[in-house]
Amino acid sequence: MTAQIRADLVLLGGRVHTGIAANGDALAADASPALTAAPNAVAVSGRAIVAVGTRADVATWDTSDAEIIDLGDATITAGFVDAHVHPLSGAESRHQALMLHDCETTDEVAARITEFVRDLGPDEWVRGFGLSFDMFVGTEASNAPFADAFGGRPGYLLLFDGHSIIASPKALELAGIDGPRDFGNNSSIEVDADGTPTGFLIESDAEMLVTELYPRMPFEQRVRAVRGKLEEFAATGYTSLHQMNMEEGDIDVLLALEAEGELPVRIRVSPIWRATDPWAETLQRMISLQGVGGRRWSIEGVKFMLDGSIDNGSAWLFDADTRGGGLEPYWVPNELFTQTIHALAESGVPTATHAIGDRAVEFVLDTVESIPEHAQQVTHRIEHLETIPDHLIPRFVALGVPASMQPIHAFAQRPDGCDMWTTLLGRGSERAAHGWRVADLDTAGAIVALGSDWPVEEFDARRVFAAAVNRRRHGSEKPAVDPHQGLSRDRALVGLTVNCWASIDRPLDGLVAPGSIADLAVWERDPLVVDAAEFAESRVLLTVVNGRVAHRNEEARV
């Protein structure tokens, strides 16, 4: 006799999208999303889903101690996951920051700085974000257009790519930057013809000379900022975040948050191993950090940066960009990167490698392929892969390497091709036409996990979904960017649920099925029925994390 299903939480809706095809397998790229039944109820016990059925089935479940939430005609799915994001550092750095994403000229930026510093003291720092490279197409990036606006204050503007800054003259002085330096990799202090620094600092080793001088937010304020930001993530439908960095104090912040209560989303933290970190010491540290965590956060995996960005000339390409750059990786010698991945694989530590340029992507694939068979225990992801040729796509499938991608980044491209990304790859070139090949990889059978890379881009889960489908920024009237790379709605749903979990070796937890972890999202509108742009405006009625309600839309009174 089958034991009665006992639940402590039951969600009732109009439909449940389980992520399971009619044949019982996880929904594949060529499978229909249609199900053999029409489920509209989910039962949860503890941290797991114990049943998925119809409203009529609920009468057969033991719900005597359960909270039953009737959500009307709403749609229930697995909770959305952001596969690449920086929530803790972003919550601090973007707090009361100068935002520049909508500025199109250096004059606009200078005016924005002038207004921002109006109430600042003469020695207070200025920090801006989202500066577009496009205003420097055909010229050199420098602090010259902004020096007067800074007014002698220390400060810096982070460019859109997140891999370069323009530092004010005072910031350069405080950092002791008075000329070029050899960092032993593709980091660079840009100088003019006389050898004087222009303020344009490329990649972390150069950037951090300035950014590390910026005063840190007081700890209690930082905790509040992170709490507020995580609640914002949950309110858009996320139940899990893959944090691709770990800053000093992050563990203390997470411990403090869990001392106050439950996190509104779960967080998987992967600390960065930089090319200049001492090798033996860092290897032991990274191994020892694995599994450290709390109730809804844990340290899992290691993040690497094999190259930089196309916009600043630091992406590793097969052929030089139009200014002669892009021929060096961040890890020098690059054989050390291979050695490092192998060492972590031997200890069962998964990795995620930032590889934007085509040569960088190939090198990571070569590295994964060369891992000894006995050490092939865990998944090794590639992050971003902004441009790849045809011959690399089947290798993702053959090697089981997930592609962690952010289609929302593609919108930096302009219809006229006069953006920096296209300019450096070559307008009309094949590699510029091979940008953000989300659909090509998905159709080939690769695991494509979607994310936002916030704070580089907006994080709203519904808008990330819409971007993956429509290849257009929500609300923009600009033409879609490479619309043939847009995903169907059901594949976008898989990319934000099942595939994100598959990319960390837990594919079943991205399903709404008995035995899966009870992370759920409830939407006012059905993402598989309404237009993706309409879904981007849909209210999130409820989220469940670890079997407990994490976000509840008070306006909807659910």
N, C-alpha and C positions, 0 to 999 in steps of 0.2 A: 504494500500500500504506500503510495507516495505521500511523503510528509507535507503537511500544509505549509504554504509560504507565509512566513511571519515578517511583517514590515514595521518599521518605525517612522517611515516617511513614504507617502504615496502622492505622486503628481498625476493629475488628470488633465488632459488637453484635447485638442481636436485631432492631433496626429503626432506620431513619434517617428522621426527619421533615425533609424538604428545604425545606418552605415553598413548594413548587411544586405547582400544581394539575395535574390530568390533562391540561389543554390546554396546559401548558407555561408559563403565566403565573404570576406571583407570586400566592399564594393570596388571593383577593378575599373580601369579606364574605359574598357569596352563593355561594361555591364550596365544593365538598366537599373535605375534606382527603385523600380517597383518591387513591392514586397508581396509575399504570398498571403499575408494577413494585413489587417489595417489597425495596427496597435495605436492606442491613445492613452495608455496608462503605464506608469513605471513605479515599481516597488523597490524601496531601498531599505537595507538593514545594515546598521553599522556604517562601514565605509564603502560597501559594495552594492551594486544592483543585484537584486535577487529574482526579479521577474519583470517581463515586459508583456503586456497583454492589452485587453480591451476593458472598457468601463464595466462590462458585464462580468469579466473575470475577477474584478476586485471583490465581488461578493464571496468568492471562494478563498480569498486570502485572509489571514489573521491580521486584522487592522485594529485590534482592541486597544493597543498602546500607540497607535500611529497618528501622526499629524497628516491629515488628508487635505491637499491644496487643490481646489478645482480652478483651473485656469481657462475655462471656457473653450474657445475654439483655437487656442494658441498652439504653437508648434514647439515640440520638445526635441532637442538634439543633444549630442554630446557637447560639453562645454568647449568653447573655442580656445585654441592655444596659440600664443604668439611664439613662434619658433626662434626668433632672434630679436632681443630687446634689451634695454639697459635701464630698468626701472629705478634702481636705487640711486645710481650716480645721476641719472636724468632728473630725478625729483629734486636733488640738491642743486644741480647746475642750472636748471631752468627756472628755479624759484626767483621770481621778481627780476627776470633777465630781460635784456634788450633783444627783441625778436626782429629779425631782418628778412624773413622768408619772402615777403611781398615787395621788397625793394628791387628795382630794376636798374638803377643807376647809382654811381658813386655819390652824386649830389644828394640823392634821397637818403642814402646811408649816413652821410655826414650830417644832414639835417636831423635825422633820427637820433644820432649820438648827441648832438647839441641839445636837443630837447631832454634826452635822458639824463644828462649830467647837470641839468639846471639846478637841482637841489642837492648835488653831491659836493662834498668838501674837496679841496684841491689835491688831496693825496688819496682819495678813495678810488678803488678799482672800478673799472668798467668792463663788463663782459657781455658780448653779443653773440647771437647764434643765427645760423641759416643764411650766411652771406653767399650770394650766388657767384659762381665763377664766370657766368656769362658776361658780366660787366667788364671782364678783363680779356675777353676774346680779342686778339689782335694787339694786345699790349701786355705789360708785365704787372703782375699783382704786387702791390706795395702799400705801405701805410701813408704815402704822400697825400692821397685825397682826403684822408681822415685825421691827419696830425693836428690841424687846428681845432677840429671838433673835440678831440680828446682833451685839449686845453692843458697839456702838460701832465695829465693823469696817467697812471699805469693802467693798462687794459689790453684786451685782445678781442678779436672777432673770429669766431670759429666758422670756417667755410662750410658750405652745405654738405660736403663729403664726410665731414667729421675727422678728416685726416690732415688738416692743415689750418693754420691760423695766420692772421695778420696782427702783429703785435705793435702797440704804440711805441714811439721813441722812448718814453719813460720806462716802459716794461722791458725793452731791450737793455736799457742801462742797468736796471735793477737785476736783471738776469746775467749781467756780465757778458752780453753778446756784442762783440765789436768786430767780428769778421767771420769768415767761413770756418767750418770744422769738419774733420773726417770722422764720421760716426761708424764707419766700417759696414754700412748698409745703405739703403736708399733714403735715409733721413737726410735733410739738407737745410742749411741756413742760406737763403738766397741773398746774393749781394749784387750791387750795381757794378758798373765798369771800374769804379775806383776801389772796389772791395768793401764798400760800406753796406752793412745789412739793410735790406729794404723793409724788413718786418715780416716778410713772407717766410714762414717756417713750415717745412714739409715733414710729415710723419712724427711719430711719438717721441723719438729721442731728441728731436729738435724742439717740438712743441712743449714738451714737459719742462724744459728750462724756464719757460714763462708760466705755463698753466699751474705748475706746482707752487708758485708764489702766491696764487690767489688765496685769500683767507678762507679757511673752511667754515662751513656753517656750524654754529653751536650744536652739540649733540642732541639736546632735547628738541630743538627746532628741526633738526634733520629727521628725527623720528616722526615728528608730526607731518613733515612734508612727504615722507615716504608713505605713511599711512594714508594720507589724502590721495596720493597718486595711485596707490594700489586700489583704493575704493573706486577711483575713476576707471581703471582698467576693468574691474568687475562690472561696473555699470554699463559697459559696452558689450558684455557677453563673454569676456574671458574668464576661464577658471584656472588657467595655468600659464606660466611665463617661463621661457628659457632665457635666463639672464646670462649674457655673453661677456661678462667681466666680473671682477670682484675687487672693489677698492678697499683701502684701509678703513676699518671700522664697520664694514658691511655686516659682518657676523654679529657685532655688538648691537647694531640697529635691529637686525632680525630677532635677536634674543629679547631685546627690549619690547619690540612689538608683540611677540608671543607672550611676554609676561603680562601684557595688558589684555590679551584676548586672542582670537583666531585671526590669522591673515585672511583677507577677503579673496585671495587667489593663492595657489601654490606656486612656489618659485624653485626652479632648478638652476643652481648657480654653477657656472663653469669659469674658474679663474683663468686669467691670461698668463701664458708663458711667453715672455718676450725674448727676442733673439739675443739680447745682451745680458740676460739673467745667468748667474753662475750655474753651470749645467748640473753637476752632481748634487749640489744642495737643493736646486729647484726640483729635480726629479724626486728626491725623497719627500720634499714638502708636498708636491702635487699628489703623490701616492697616499701620503698620510692624511690629506684633507678629504679624500673620497669617503663619502658616507656621513661626514659631519653634517648635522642638521637639527631640525626641530620637528614640530608636528606637521607643518605644511611647507617646509623648505628643506633643501638638502644640497650639498655640494656634490656634483656628479660631472665627471669629464673635465677636459682641459681645452681651453681656447687658444688658437694660434693665429698669427698674422703672417701669411707667407708673402703678401705684397701689400700695396696701398690702394690708391684709387686712380682711375683713369683721368679724372679732371685735373689732378695735380701732377701727373706724369710719373707716379710711383707704382702703377699697376705693372705686373710682369707680363710682357707680351712676347709673342713669337717674333714680331717685327716691330721696329721702333715706331713710336707715334710720330705725328707730323712735325714735332719739334725735336725729334731725336732721342726722346726719353723712353722709358718703359722696358729697358733691357736688363734690369737688375731686380732680384728679389729682396725682401726685407731680411730673410735669413741668409747670412753669408758666413761660411760656405753653405750652400743649400744641402750638401750631404749631411750636415749636422741636423737639419730638420728631419730627414729620413731616419737618422739614428735615434732621434728623440721620439718620433712616432712609434718606432719599433720597440723602444724601451718601455713606453707606456702600454703598448699592446701586450707585451710579455706579462705585465702586471694586471691585465684586464681593465685598463682605464680607457674609456672611449674618448674621442677627440672631435673637435669641430674646428676647421681651418678656414679662415678668411682667405679666399682666392678669387680675385676679381678678373684679372687678365687671363687670356687664353692659355699662355704658357704656365702660369701659376696653377690653373685648374688641372692641366695635364700632369704637372709635377706631383700634385697631391694624389691623383689617380695612380701614377706610377709607384708612388710610395706605398699606397694601400695594397696594390697588387704584389709588392715585394715583401709584405709581412709574412714571416714564416707560417706555415699552415697550422702549427700547434698553437700559435698566438692569435689566431683569427677568431677571437671569442666575442668581440664587441664591435659596435658600429663606429665608423669614422666618417663624419659628415664633411661636406664642403659648403661654405657660406658665401652667398652673393652670386658668384659666377656670372658676371654681367655680360661677358661676350665669350662664346665658345663656338668652334667650328663643328661641322657635321660629324666628323670622325670621332669626336669625344662622347657624343650622346649615348651610343650603345654601351660604352664602357661603364657608365653609371649603373646600368641594369646588370651587366655581367659581374661587376664587382660588389653590387649591393650597396653602393655609396649613395646616401640620401643627398638631395640637392635642396639646401635651405635657401629660399629665395624671397625677395621682397619686390613684387611687381610694381608697387607704388613708387619705387625709385626710378622707374623708367620715365616718369613724367617730368624729369629734368630735361628730357629731350624736347626740342622745339620743332614745330612743323617745317621751318625754313632751314633746319640743320645748323643754325648759327649758335647753338649751345656749345659749351666747352667740351663736353663728352664726345659729341659727334665730330667736332672740329679736330680734336686730337687723334681720334681713330681714323679720320678721313671721311669727309662727306661723300656719300655714294659708295663707300667701300663695303666689301663683303662683311668685314668684322663689325662695322657699325650697324649693318642690317641684321646681325646675329645677336642682338641685345636681348637679355632677359627672356630666354627661350623656354618659358614655363610650359606652354602647351606642347612643344616638341618633346621635352623631357617626359612629361606626363604621359603622352601618347605612346612613347617608346617603352613605358613600363617602369620608369624610374620613380623612386619615392620622392615626391616634391612636397616639402613642408613649407608653409607660408608664414610670413612674419612681417613686422613693420620696421624694425631697426630704430624704433623710437629711442632717443629724442631726435634722431636725424630726420624722421618723418612722423606724421601723425599716426596714432596707434589704434584708433577706434576700430574694433573688430569688424563691425558692419561695413566700414569703408574699405578695410583691407579686402574683405570678401568682394565688394563691388569693384575694386580696382583689379582684382584677379580676373573677373568676368568681363568687365567693360573696357579695361585698359585705358581708363580715363579718370582723372582726379574728380572726386565727387563734387558736383556743382560747377565744374569747369565747362566752358563752351568750346574749348579747344578740341581738335580732332583726336580720336583715339590713337594711342601710340602702338603701332604694330598690332592691330586688332586680331590678326590671325594667331597671335599668341595668347589670346584670351581663353580662359577655361569655361567649360559648361558650369552651370550652377551646382550640379551634384559633385563635379570634380573639385570645385572651389571649396565645397563643404568638406570633402575628404582631405583637401590640403590644409585645412585649418583644424582638423580633428584627428582622424585615423593616422594620417601620414606624419603628423607632428609626434605622436606617440611611437609610431614605427621607427622614426629617426633616432629614438633613444631605446630601441629594442623592447618596446612594450606596446605592440600594435593593438592588442585586445582592449587596452584601456581607452582607446579612442572610439569604441563602439558603445552603443546603448544596448547592452546584452547582459544576461545573468553572468555574474562573475567579474564583470568589468568594474573598474573603480567608479564610484558614484559622483562623477563630475558632470553636471548637466547645465544646459542653458535653455531658457524658455523665451520664445520670440512671439511678439504680437502678430507678425506676418511670416508667412512661410518662405524661407529662402530658396526653396526649389520651385516655387510657383510664381511669385511676383518678380518684376524686373529688379535686377540687382541694385539699381539706383533707388528704387522704392524701398528695398530691404535696408539700404543704408540709413533710412529715416525711421526704421521700425523700432518700437520701444522694446527694451529688454525687460521682461516682466519679472524674471527670477533667475538666479543662478544657484547651483548647489555644488559645494566643494567638500570632498571627503564625506559625503552623505549628510551634510548639514547645509541649511540655507545660508548662503554667503551674501547675496544681494537680493533685495526685494524692492520692486518699484512701488513706492508708497502712493503715487498718483493713480496707479492701476488698482490699488486696494486688493492685492492678492495675498 
